[in-house]
């Protein structure tokens, strides 16, 4: 998958962020994808999902022992769900997108304390 964003973020900079902030960046892009889905903007939806996958790939490049095996397993399962959402036209429903956003927020308990409106 080629990079489609001008935003440059190095692996070092990404991994220096707390995991909570990384998860919130991924969630932010998923919320953007949710808006594209509701507007029917399929091209922008694909771009947002590609960005989600880019950020997830950056996260998986260097675990640095900070997470348990089960946390990593669940994170990779969510990546699989994003891939399914990306390739399967029938999978693109609003309830599924909202569930995906909540699943990412569940990865870091501190994210729920922010009062985000999804």
Secondary structure, 3 states (H helix, E strand, C coil): CCCCCCCCCCHHHHHHCCHHHHHHHHHHHHHHHHHHHHHCCHHHHHHHHHHHHHHHHHHHHCCCCCCCHHHHHHHHHHHHHHHHHHHCHHHCCHHHHHHHHHHHHHHCHHHHHHCCCC
